[in-house]
Every structure is written in C-alpha cells, then in structure tokens.
Amino acid sequence: MEAGPIFARKGFRATTIREICDQARVNLASINYYFGDKQHLYTETVVMAREMRVQQVPYPTWDDSTSSEKKLADFISLLLHRLVAMQTEPWQVRLLMREILQPTEACKHLVEEYFRPFFERLCSVIDEIVGRRLPEHRRSQIGFSIIGQCLYYRFSADITSMMIEEQEYQEHFNLEGLAAHITEFSLGAIYQIRQKNEPLTEIPETTTGSTK
C-alpha cells in the first residue's frame, strides 16, 4: 500500500490524501469509497503494518519441554528483531514507532488487539520464572522494564554507536548480543525478586505454549 511509506515518513497530520492518491494513481473518490476518510485509511494502514511485521518476524513455537528462561529469551529476541533495525529500517517499523511516540486513535486498536495480548504473554512467562503470580503492579513493572531495555536500543541507536568503539559495537551490540545481555540482566533481577518474601498468589492455569 502506497499510503504506508508516506504515513511513516511524514506522520498522520502532515500527510494529505491528495499525495497518497497521486502516489497510488487513484482518484479521491476511491479513497472515500473504500476507507471513508483519512483517519480510517490511517488506522487500516497501521493495522496492516503491525500484521506485516508479525509475518516478517513471527512468534516462536514452544512445546512442553521449553523452559521459562528460553521463552523469555525468545520474547526479548522477538522484540528486538521487530523494533530494532541494524541496517535499513522497514516503513512498518517507522510507522509503528510514530504511533507509539505520537499516539492517534489508531493506537487504541493496537493496544487492545496487539500490545496488551503480547504484554500478557510476557507477564505469564515472568510468572513461570518466579514460580507464582506476583501482584499485578510488580509483574507489570518487570514486563515494562524488559520492554524498556529493548526500546532503548531502538531510540538511542545513534547515541549508543557514538559512545562505543566501532569494533566493540559491531561485535557486542548486534541484535543477538543485545538479546543475550538483556535476557541475562532480566533473569538476574527476576531471580532476586523470586527469593524475596513478597506477597504472592498462585499462578492461574494459562497456556503459554505455542503462540501464533
């Protein structure tokens, strides 16, 4: 869809329906017929970007023998590969990052249909590692801390590369190296929390096996 790269480059407000039509070589009436207005076109484009990114970097598959630690490592690797581009950045990533930083009405759909289910899966893995279900605010804080580490390398890639020597950056700050570091760091924190005498509740029966 021609609208995707334009929205990703200019954002919702700065993009006009006219330039999308010119790029797609269609008339304004066709946009109104299929999408109704610019907001609906934008929302559909954001949803399409998210679905395309899921197809490009799909969920891992797990079975009953997969350890909780491996699941966490897979989640972190998945986040980094979906959000952080070491070379060229797909327009889908740029558009989704725009929506996270400058939310529009489309973000409500993303939160309910994609972000919240993904976050709950991550928190379920945290529950598994702890051994019981932490209070809601604690498991959410841990989940956001893990996501925050991944997002740092998305939003601060240029600054990070300036602070680290080039050879070291190439060897240790690639996606695989970052995934290993964030996993190790996060597991250390979760293990410490597991040892504390915090109020805990039993984990309800959930399915954190294969995800689609």
DOZAMI-128909 format. One record per atom (N, C-alpha, C, CB): residue number from 1; residue in one letter; z, y, x. Coordinates in steps of 0.05 Angstrom, whole numbers, plus 5000, padded with zeros to 4 digits. Atoms other than C-alpha are relative to their C-alpha. Glycine has a CB too. Example, Ala and Ser with C-alpha at 12.3 -4.5 7.8 and 13.67 -1.06 7.14 Angstrom:
2
1,A,5000,4976,5018
1,A,5156,4910,5246
1,A,5000,5024,5018
1,A,5025,5001,4980
2,S,4999,4976,4984
2,S,5143,4979,5273
2,S,5014,5022,4985
2,S,4971,5009,5009
***
This chain:
212
1,M,5000,4976,5017
1,M,5000,5000,5000
1,M,5000,5025,5018
1,M,5024,5000,4981
2,E,5002,4976,4983
2,E,4979,5067,5029
2,E,5023,5019,4997
2,E,4974,5015,4992
3,A,4977,4982,5004
3,A,5040,5102,5000
3,A,5022,4995,5020
3,A,5010,4998,4971
4,G,4978,5008,4983
4,G,5087,5064,5045
4,G,5002,5016,5026
4,G,4999,4971,5006
5,P,4998,4985,4975
5,P,5070,5094,5113
5,P,5004,5030,4996
5,P,4975,4995,5016
6,I,4997,4971,5005
6,I,5066,5164,5083
6,I,5028,5007,4993
6,I,4980,5010,4978
7,F,4972,4996,5007
7,F,5134,5160,5050
7,F,5018,4996,5024
7,F,5008,4981,4977
8,A,4984,5006,4977
8,A,5162,5130,5114
8,A,4999,5023,5020
8,A,4991,4974,5014
9,R,5004,4979,4981
9,R,5134,5187,5156
9,R,5011,5027,4990
9,R,4971,5003,5007
10,K,4993,4973,5011
10,K,5148,5247,5110
10,K,5024,5000,4982
10,K,4977,5011,4986
11,G,4978,5001,5019
11,G,5202,5224,5062
11,G,4990,5005,4972
11,G,5020,5021,5007
12,F,5008,4998,5028
12,F,5202,5226,4986
12,F,4993,5029,4992
12,F,5023,4991,4982
13,R,5004,4972,5009
13,R,5207,5302,4976
13,R,4975,5013,5012
13,R,5024,5016,5007
14,A,5023,4986,4986
14,A,5154,5323,5027
14,A,4973,4987,4994
14,A,5005,5000,5029
15,T,5025,5014,5006
15,T,5103,5272,5004
15,T,4989,5008,4973
15,T,5004,4969,5001
16,T,5012,4993,5026
16,T,5054,5291,4949
16,T,4983,4977,4990
16,T,4983,5026,5003
17,I,5017,5020,5013
17,I,5018,5246,4900
17,I,4971,5004,5009
17,I,5003,5001,4970
18,R,5027,4994,4993
18,R,4954,5281,4919
18,R,4992,4987,5027
18,R,4996,5030,5002
19,E,5008,5011,4974
19,E,4956,5259,4992
19,E,5000,4970,4999
19,E,5019,5010,5022
20,I,5000,5029,5003
20,I,4973,5188,4972
20,I,4974,4991,4987
20,I,5024,4990,4983
21,C,5026,5006,5013
21,C,4913,5188,4925
21,C,4977,5003,5019
21,C,4997,5017,4975
22,D,5022,4996,4981
22,D,4868,5216,4979
22,D,4999,4977,5020
22,D,5004,5027,5014
23,Q,4999,5022,4980
23,Q,4891,5163,5028
23,Q,4991,4974,4988
23,Q,5029,4997,5011
24,A,5007,5025,5014
24,A,4883,5107,4977
24,A,4972,5001,4987
24,A,5021,4993,4979
25,R,5026,4996,5013
25,R,4818,5136,4950
25,R,5001,4992,4970
25,R,4979,4985,5014
26,V,4997,5005,5029
26,V,4842,5133,4878
26,V,5005,5027,4987
26,V,5023,4980,4993
27,N,4995,4975,5014
27,N,4850,5187,4825
27,N,5029,5001,4990
27,N,4980,5004,4976
28,L,4972,4995,5009
28,L,4915,5217,4799
28,L,5006,4984,4975
28,L,5005,5029,4995
29,A,4996,5014,5025
29,A,4906,5183,4732
29,A,5009,4971,5004
29,A,4975,5001,4982
30,S,4993,5028,4994
30,S,4912,5114,4763
30,S,5029,4998,5008
30,S,4982,4988,5021
31,I,4972,5000,4992
31,I,4979,5131,4794
31,I,5018,5003,4975
31,I,5006,5023,5020
32,N,4985,4996,5024
32,N,5005,5157,4728
32,N,4999,4975,4982
32,N,4989,5024,4984
33,Y,5003,5024,5017
33,Y,4979,5095,4692
33,Y,5017,4977,5009
33,Y,4970,4992,4999
34,Y,4986,5024,4989
34,Y,5009,5043,4738
34,Y,5030,5005,5006
34,Y,4986,4991,5025
35,F,4973,4995,4992
35,F,5073,5078,4760
35,F,5015,5021,4984
35,F,5000,5009,5029
36,G,4988,4980,5017
36,G,5086,5135,4712
36,G,5005,5026,5014
36,G,5026,4990,4990
37,D,4995,4975,4985
37,D,5109,5186,4763
37,D,5006,4993,5029
37,D,5023,5016,4988
38,K,4995,5003,4971
38,K,5124,5197,4837
38,K,5025,4984,5005
38,K,5001,5027,5013
39,Q,4974,5014,4996
39,Q,5196,5172,4831
39,Q,4996,4969,4997
39,Q,5021,5010,4981
40,H,5004,5028,5004
40,H,5174,5105,4803
40,H,4982,4988,5022
40,H,4988,4995,4972
41,L,5017,5009,4978
41,L,5120,5098,4855
41,L,5016,4996,5025
41,L,4976,5019,5005
42,Y,4983,5002,4976
42,Y,5170,5112,4910
42,Y,5019,4977,4998
42,Y,5016,5026,5003
43,T,4981,5022,5003
43,T,5221,5063,4882
43,T,4986,4973,5004
43,T,5013,5000,4972
44,E,5015,5025,4997
44,E,5168,5008,4878
44,E,4992,4996,5030
44,E,4975,5001,4983
45,T,5008,5002,4971
45,T,5147,5024,4950
45,T,5024,4992,5017
45,T,4989,5027,5010
46,V,4976,5008,4986
46,V,5219,5019,4975
46,V,5007,4971,4996
46,V,5024,5018,4991
47,V,4995,5028,5006
47,V,5229,4953,4940
47,V,4980,4982,5014
47,V,4998,4995,4969
48,M,5021,5016,4986
48,M,5163,4927,4969
48,M,5006,4999,5030
48,M,4973,5012,4995
49,A,4993,4999,4971
49,A,5185,4950,5039
49,A,5023,4980,5006
49,A,5008,5028,5008
50,R,4978,5018,4996
50,R,5250,4911,5032
50,R,4991,4971,4998
50,R,5022,5006,4979
51,E,5009,5028,5003
51,E,5215,4848,5007
51,E,4982,4992,5023
51,E,4985,4998,4973
52,M,5017,5006,4977
52,M,5163,4852,5062
52,M,5017,4995,5025
52,M,4980,5023,5005
53,R,4983,5003,4977
53,R,5218,4859,5114
53,R,5015,4973,4999
53,R,5021,5022,5002
54,V,4988,5026,5004
54,V,5253,4797,5085
54,V,4981,4978,5008
54,V,5010,4997,4971
55,Q,5020,5019,4993
55,Q,5188,4759,5092
55,Q,4995,4999,5030
55,Q,4974,5005,4985
56,Q,5005,4998,4971
56,Q,5178,4784,5163
56,Q,5022,4988,5016
56,Q,4995,5029,5008
57,V,4976,5010,4986
57,V,5249,4766,5184
57,V,5017,4985,4979
57,V,5016,5023,5014
58,P,4986,5014,5022
58,P,5274,4712,5135
58,P,5028,4992,5007
58,P,4984,4976,4991
59,Y,4973,5011,4996
59,Y,5344,4686,5125
59,Y,4999,4974,5016
59,Y,5014,4996,4973
60,P,4999,5026,4987
60,P,5365,4629,5170
60,P,5007,4978,4979
60,P,5021,5000,5023
61,T,4992,5022,5017
61,T,5374,4560,5139
61,T,5023,4985,5013
61,T,4976,4980,4996
62,W,4976,5014,4990
62,W,5441,4525,5146
62,W,5003,4974,4985
62,W,5025,5017,4996
63,D,4993,5024,5014
63,D,5466,4456,5129
63,D,5031,4997,5002
63,D,4985,4975,5011
64,D,4971,5004,5000
64,D,5536,4426,5122
64,D,5013,5000,5028
64,D,5007,4975,4985
65,S,4989,5002,4973
65,S,5543,4418,5197
65,S,5000,5027,5014
65,S,4984,4981,5016
66,T,5002,4974,4987
66,T,5530,4492,5212
66,T,5028,5013,5001
66,T,4981,5019,4985
67,S,4973,4989,4998
67,S,5594,4524,5239
67,S,5000,5029,4990
67,S,5009,5000,5030
68,S,4997,4973,5009
68,S,5621,4590,5213
68,S,4992,5020,5021
68,S,5029,5005,4991
69,E,5008,4982,4977
69,E,5612,4621,5282
69,E,4970,5002,5003
69,E,5013,4989,5026
70,K,5029,5000,4998
70,K,5539,4601,5283
70,K,4988,5017,4977
70,K,4988,4971,4999
71,K,5009,4984,5022
71,K,5530,4632,5214
71,K,5003,5030,5006
71,K,5015,4992,4974
72,L,4996,4971,4993
72,L,5560,4698,5238
72,L,4979,5009,5021
72,L,5028,5004,5011
73,A,5020,4993,4980
73,A,5515,4697,5299
73,A,4972,5003,4987
73,A,4999,4978,5022
74,D,5025,4998,5013
74,D,5455,4685,5254
74,D,4998,5026,4983
74,D,4996,4976,4981
75,F,5000,4975,5016
75,F,5474,4743,5208
75,F,4996,5024,5018
75,F,5027,5003,4985
76,I,5002,4977,4982
76,I,5481,4791,5267
76,I,4972,5001,5011
76,I,5021,4998,5022
77,S,5027,5001,4990
77,S,5415,4768,5296
77,S,4980,5009,4979
77,S,4993,4972,5011
78,L,5017,4992,5022
78,L,5382,4776,5228
78,L,5000,5030,4996
78,L,5009,4986,4974
79,L,4997,4971,5004
79,L,5409,4847,5220
79,L,4985,5015,5022
79,L,5029,5008,5000
80,L,5012,4986,4978
80,L,5386,4868,5289
80,L,4969,4998,4999
80,L,5010,4989,5027
81,H,5029,5004,5001
81,H,5316,4839,5281
81,H,4988,5015,4976
81,H,4993,4970,4998
82,R,5011,4985,5023
82,R,5308,4872,5212
82,R,5001,5030,5005
82,R,5015,4992,4975
83,L,4995,4971,4998
83,L,5334,4940,5233
83,L,4992,5013,5026
83,L,5029,5005,4996
84,V,5005,4989,4974
84,V,5321,4949,5307
84,V,4974,4991,5011
84,V,5023,4992,5020
85,A,5026,5006,4988
85,A,5251,4952,5336
85,A,5000,5008,5029
85,A,4977,5014,4984
86,M,4999,4994,4971
86,M,5248,4948,5412
86,M,4974,5012,5009
86,M,5007,4975,5016
87,Q,5026,4988,4992
87,Q,5174,4967,5415
87,Q,4991,5018,4978
87,Q,4979,4977,5005
88,T,5009,4984,5022
88,T,5136,4993,5355
88,T,5017,4994,4975
88,T,4970,4995,4994
89,E,4983,5003,5024
89,E,5174,5004,5290
89,E,4983,4999,4975
89,E,5021,5023,4999
90,P,5016,5002,5025
90,P,5143,4979,5225
90,P,5007,5022,4981
90,P,5004,4973,4987
91,W,4994,4979,5019
91,W,5137,5030,5170
91,W,5021,4992,4980
91,W,4974,5008,4985
92,Q,4980,5010,5019
92,Q,5180,4986,5126
92,Q,5028,5007,5010
92,Q,4997,4970,4996
93,V,4974,4993,4989
93,V,5239,4997,5174
93,V,5005,5030,4998
93,V,5002,4990,5029
94,R,4996,4971,5001
94,R,5228,5072,5178
94,R,5006,5009,4972
94,R,4975,5014,5010
95,L,4996,4992,5028
95,L,5225,5078,5102
95,L,5029,4992,4991
95,L,4979,4987,4982
96,L,4973,5009,5008
96,L,5289,5036,5091
96,L,5022,5016,5014
96,L,5003,4970,5007
97,M,4980,4984,4986
97,M,5326,5076,5144
97,M,5002,5028,4988
97,M,4993,5002,5030
98,R,5000,4975,5014
98,R,5305,5140,5110
98,R,5017,4999,4975
98,R,4971,5009,4993
99,E,4985,5003,5025
99,E,5333,5114,5045
99,E,5030,4996,5004
99,E,4989,4976,4985
100,I,4972,5003,4994
100,I,5399,5095,5078
100,I,5012,5027,5008
100,I,5004,4980,5023
101,L,4989,4975,4990
101,L,5407,5163,5111
101,L,4998,5022,4979
101,L,4985,5009,5025
102,Q,5004,4979,5021
102,Q,5380,5205,5053
102,Q,4994,4986,4973
102,Q,4976,5019,5008
103,P,5004,5017,5024
103,P,5391,5163,4990
103,P,4987,5015,4977
103,P,5027,4988,4991
104,T,5012,4990,5025
104,T,5349,5175,4928
104,T,5008,4980,4978
104,T,4969,5003,5002
105,E,4995,5019,5022
105,E,5350,5139,4861
105,E,4993,4972,5007
105,E,4985,5009,4975
106,A,5008,5027,4991
106,A,5316,5081,4895
106,A,5022,4985,5014
106,A,4975,5002,5018
107,C,4979,5013,4985
107,C,5377,5067,4936
107,C,5019,4984,4982
107,C,5017,5021,5016
108,K,4983,5015,5018
108,K,5417,5045,4875
108,K,4989,4972,4995
108,K,5002,5015,4973
109,H,5013,5026,5003
109,H,5367,4989,4865
109,H,5005,4983,5025
109,H,4970,5002,4994
110,L,4996,5015,4975
110,L,5372,4969,4938
110,L,5028,4990,5003
110,L,4993,5018,5024
111,V,4972,5008,4998
111,V,5448,4968,4936
111,V,5006,4976,4983
111,V,5018,5023,4993
112,E,4993,5021,5019
112,E,5453,4924,4875
112,E,4985,4974,5004
112,E,4996,5010,4972
113,E,5017,5024,4998
113,E,5395,4877,4887
113,E,4999,4988,5028
113,E,4972,5008,4992
114,Y,5003,5010,4973
114,Y,5396,4870,4963
114,Y,5025,5004,5017
114,Y,4977,5013,5013
115,F,4978,4995,4981
115,F,5452,4904,5002
115,F,5026,4987,4992
115,F,5004,5030,5002
116,R,4975,5012,5009
116,R,5511,4881,4960
116,R,5000,4969,5003
116,R,5006,5007,4971
117,P,5000,5029,4996
117,P,5490,4807,4958
117,P,5000,4992,5030
117,P,4976,4988,4987
118,F,4999,5006,4971
118,F,5476,4808,5033
118,F,5028,5004,5011
118,F,4979,5018,5015
119,F,4973,4994,4990
119,F,5543,4840,5047
119,F,5020,4979,4991
119,F,5009,5028,4990
120,E,4981,5021,5010
120,E,5580,4789,5003
120,E,4996,4974,5015
120,E,4996,4996,4970
121,R,5004,5024,4983
121,R,5547,4732,5042
121,R,5013,5003,5027
121,R,4970,4995,5003
122,L,4988,4995,4974
122,L,5570,4764,5107
122,L,5031,4997,4997
122,L,4993,5027,5011
123,C,4971,5001,5004
123,C,5641,4772,5080
123,C,5009,4972,4995
123,C,5009,5018,4977
124,S,4993,5028,5005
124,S,5641,4699,5057
124,S,5002,4985,5026
124,S,4979,4987,4982
125,V,4999,5013,4973
125,V,5626,4678,5129
125,V,5026,5009,5014
125,V,4975,5007,5016
126,I,4975,4990,4988
126,I,5684,4722,5152
126,I,5024,4985,4988
126,I,5004,5031,4995
127,D,4979,5016,5013
127,D,5729,4686,5101
127,D,5001,4972,5013
127,D,4994,4997,4970
128,E,5000,5027,4989
128,E,5707,4619,5130
128,E,5013,5000,5028
128,E,4972,4990,5003
129,I,4989,4999,4973
129,I,5725,4641,5201
129,I,5030,5004,5000
129,I,4986,5021,5017
130,V,4971,4994,5002
130,V,5793,4669,5181
130,V,5014,4976,4988
130,V,5005,5024,4982
131,G,4987,5024,5012
131,G,5807,4606,5140
131,G,5010,5005,4972
131,G,5022,4991,5017
132,R,4993,4993,5027
132,R,5827,4643,5077
132,R,4987,5027,4994
132,R,5031,5002,4997
133,R,5012,4975,5008
133,R,5805,4703,5038
133,R,5019,5023,5005
133,R,4992,5000,4970
134,L,4984,4976,4995
134,L,5832,4769,5065
134,L,5000,5018,4976
134,L,4990,5015,5025
135,P,5002,4979,5021
135,P,5849,4827,5019
135,P,4973,5013,5001
135,P,5022,5021,5003
136,E,5027,4990,5003
136,E,5785,4859,4994
136,E,4994,5022,5020
136,E,4995,5010,4972
137,H,5006,4978,4982
137,H,5792,4922,5036
137,H,4997,4991,5029
137,H,5022,5021,4997
138,R,5001,5009,4972
138,R,5803,4883,5100
138,R,4974,4985,5006
138,R,5023,4981,5006
139,R,5025,5014,4996
139,R,5744,4837,5092
139,R,4976,5019,5000
139,R,4996,4977,4979
140,S,5022,4980,5001
140,S,5700,4897,5074
140,S,5000,5016,5026
140,S,5004,5019,4976
141,Q,4998,4985,4975
141,Q,5725,4935,5135
141,Q,4988,4985,5023
141,Q,5028,5008,5007
142,I,5011,5017,4978
142,I,5708,4877,5181
142,I,4969,4998,4997
142,I,5012,4972,4999
143,G,5029,5002,5004
143,G,5639,4869,5149
143,G,4986,5026,5007
143,G,4995,4994,4971
144,F,5013,4975,4993
144,F,5623,4943,5156
144,F,5001,5005,5030
144,F,5014,5023,4985
145,S,4999,4997,4971
145,S,5647,4942,5228
145,S,4978,4985,5014
145,S,5028,4991,5010
146,I,5021,5016,4988
146,I,5598,4887,5244
146,I,4973,5013,4996
146,I,5000,4971,4988
147,I,5025,4986,5006
147,I,5541,4923,5209
147,I,4998,5025,5016
147,I,4998,5006,4970
148,G,5000,4975,4985
148,G,5561,4988,5243
148,G,4992,4996,5029
148,G,5027,5013,4999
149,Q,5008,5005,4972
149,Q,5553,4957,5312
149,Q,4969,4997,5001
149,Q,5014,4975,5011
150,C,5029,5004,5000
150,C,5482,4935,5294
150,C,4985,5027,4995
150,C,4992,4980,4978
151,L,5013,4975,5007
151,L,5464,5003,5264
151,L,5002,5020,5024
151,L,5013,5013,4976
152,Y,4998,4982,4977
152,Y,5489,5039,5327
152,Y,4975,4997,5018
152,Y,5025,4994,5016
153,Y,5023,5005,4982
153,Y,5433,5007,5368
153,Y,4974,5007,4987
153,Y,5000,4971,5009
154,R,5024,4990,5014
154,R,5383,5027,5314
154,R,4998,5030,5002
154,R,5001,4992,4971
155,F,5001,4971,5001
155,F,5402,5100,5310
155,F,5004,5014,5027
155,F,5021,5010,4981
156,S,4994,4987,4974
156,S,5423,5112,5383
156,S,4984,4986,5023
156,S,5029,4998,5006
157,A,5015,5014,4979
157,A,5370,5072,5420
157,A,4991,5018,5023
157,A,4975,4986,4988
158,D,5009,4981,4979
158,D,5342,5133,5457
158,D,5023,5008,5018
158,D,4987,5024,4987
159,I,4977,4991,4984
159,I,5410,5157,5479
159,I,5011,4977,5017
159,I,5023,5011,4982
160,T,4990,5023,4985
160,T,5432,5087,5500
160,T,4982,4995,5024
160,T,5001,4975,4982
161,S,5019,5005,4978
161,S,5369,5078,5542
161,S,5003,5021,5022
161,S,4972,4999,4990
162,M,4996,4980,4980
162,M,5384,5144,5577
162,M,5025,4996,5016
162,M,5001,5028,4987
163,M,4974,5003,4987
163,M,5455,5124,5594
163,M,5001,4975,5018
163,M,5021,4998,4979
164,I,5000,5025,4985
164,I,5438,5055,5622
164,I,4976,4998,5018
164,I,5000,4976,4980
165,E,5022,5003,4981
165,E,5396,5040,5683
165,E,4978,4982,4988
165,E,5009,4988,5027
166,E,5022,5013,5013
166,E,5327,5015,5663
166,E,5001,4970,5003
166,E,4974,5011,5011
167,Q,5000,5029,4997
167,Q,5332,4946,5693
167,Q,5022,4987,4984
167,Q,5002,4993,5030
168,E,4977,5011,5015
168,E,5401,4934,5663
168,E,4994,5001,4971
168,E,5025,5015,5007
169,Y,5006,4997,5029
169,Y,5377,4960,5596
169,Y,4980,4978,4992
169,Y,4988,5028,4995
170,Q,5020,5020,5007
170,Q,5317,4913,5597
170,Q,5012,4972,4999
170,Q,4977,5001,5019
171,E,4989,5027,4997
171,E,5359,4853,5617
171,E,5022,4994,4979
171,E,5012,4996,5027
172,H,4976,5005,5016
172,H,5421,4862,5573
172,H,5000,5014,4973
172,H,5024,5009,5016
173,F,5000,4986,5025
173,F,5403,4908,5516
173,F,4976,4994,4982
173,F,5002,5030,5005
174,N,5020,5011,5018
174,N,5347,4868,5485
174,N,5014,4989,4976
174,N,4982,4979,5014
175,L,4988,5009,5025
175,L,5358,4840,5415
175,L,5017,4975,5004
175,L,4979,4995,4980
176,E,4985,5024,4996
176,E,5382,4773,5440
176,E,5027,5006,5014
176,E,4984,4979,5016
177,G,4976,4993,4986
177,G,5431,4804,5488
177,G,5020,5015,4983
177,G,4994,5017,5024
178,L,4983,4985,5018
178,L,5458,4852,5436
178,L,5012,4982,4979
178,L,4984,5022,4986
179,A,4990,5019,5020
179,A,5465,4796,5385
179,A,5023,4984,5011
179,A,4978,4982,4989
180,A,4979,5015,4987
180,A,5506,4755,5434
180,A,5025,5016,5004
180,A,4990,4988,5027
181,H,4976,4983,4995
181,H,5551,4813,5452
181,H,5014,5007,4974
181,H,4991,5026,5013
182,I,4987,4992,5025
182,I,5564,4836,5380
182,I,5014,4976,4987
182,I,4979,5012,4980
183,T,4987,5025,5011
183,T,5578,4764,5359
183,T,5026,4994,5015
183,T,4981,4976,5002
184,E,4976,5006,4984
184,E,5627,4753,5416
184,E,5022,5020,4994
184,E,4994,5000,5030
185,F,4981,4979,5004
185,F,5661,4820,5405
185,F,5013,4997,4972
185,F,4987,5028,5003
186,S,4990,5002,5028
186,S,5667,4810,5329
186,S,5017,4975,4996
186,S,4976,4999,4981
187,L,4984,5024,5002
187,L,5692,4739,5335
187,L,5028,5004,5012
187,L,4986,4976,5013
188,G,4974,4995,4987
188,G,5747,4762,5383
188,G,5018,5016,4981
188,G,4996,5016,5025
189,A,4984,4984,5019
189,A,5770,4813,5331
189,A,5009,4983,4976
189,A,4984,5024,4991
190,I,4993,5017,5023
190,I,5767,4763,5274
190,I,5021,4979,5007
190,I,4975,4986,4989
191,Y,4980,5020,4992
191,Y,5806,4711,5313
191,Y,5028,5013,5002
191,Y,4993,4988,5027
192,Q,4975,4986,4998
192,Q,5860,4763,5326
192,Q,5012,5005,4972
192,Q,4997,5027,5014
193,I,4991,4996,5027
193,I,5864,4780,5252
193,I,5009,4974,4987
193,I,4977,5012,4983
194,R,4992,5026,5011
194,R,5868,4706,5235
194,R,5028,4992,5008
194,R,4980,4978,5009
195,Q,4973,5007,4990
195,Q,5931,4700,5277
195,Q,5022,5017,4989
195,Q,5000,5002,5030
196,K,4979,4982,5011
196,K,5967,4758,5243
196,K,5010,4989,4973
196,K,4989,5028,4997
197,N,4988,5008,5025
197,N,6013,4747,5185
197,N,4994,5020,4978
197,N,5031,4997,5003
198,E,5008,4982,5021
198,E,5973,4789,5137
198,E,5000,4985,4973
198,E,4973,5012,5006
199,P,5002,5014,5026
199,P,5974,4775,5062
199,P,4972,4988,4997
199,P,5005,5020,4977
200,L,5026,5014,5003
200,L,5920,4724,5049
200,L,4999,4986,4973
200,L,4997,4980,5023
201,T,5004,5016,5024
201,T,5892,4689,4988
201,T,4980,4978,5007
201,T,4991,5017,4976
202,E,5018,5023,4995
202,E,5857,4622,4986
202,E,4971,5008,4994
202,E,5007,4976,4983
203,I,5028,4994,5004
203,I,5781,4626,4992
203,I,4991,4985,4974
203,I,4982,4991,5024
204,P,5011,5014,5023
204,P,5748,4612,4925
204,P,4976,4984,5008
204,P,4992,5020,4978
205,E,5022,5017,4993
205,E,5695,4558,4926
205,E,4974,5016,4997
205,E,4999,4975,4982
206,T,5026,4986,5000
206,T,5629,4592,4945
206,T,4980,4983,5015
206,T,5002,5028,5013
207,T,5021,5014,4985
207,T,5563,4568,4972
207,T,4989,5019,5021
207,T,4977,4991,4981
208,T,5011,4984,4978
208,T,5547,4597,5040
208,T,4981,4983,5016
208,T,5023,5012,5017
209,G,5019,5018,4986
209,G,5498,4543,5057
209,G,4973,5014,5003
209,G,4997,4974,4986
210,S,5027,4989,4997
210,S,5423,4553,5055
210,S,4997,5025,4982
210,S,4978,4980,4992
211,T,5005,4975,5015
211,T,5403,4623,5033
211,T,4970,5005,5000
211,T,5015,5024,5011
212,K,5028,4994,5003
212,K,5336,4648,5010
212,K,4996,5030,4998
212,K,4987,4986,4976
***
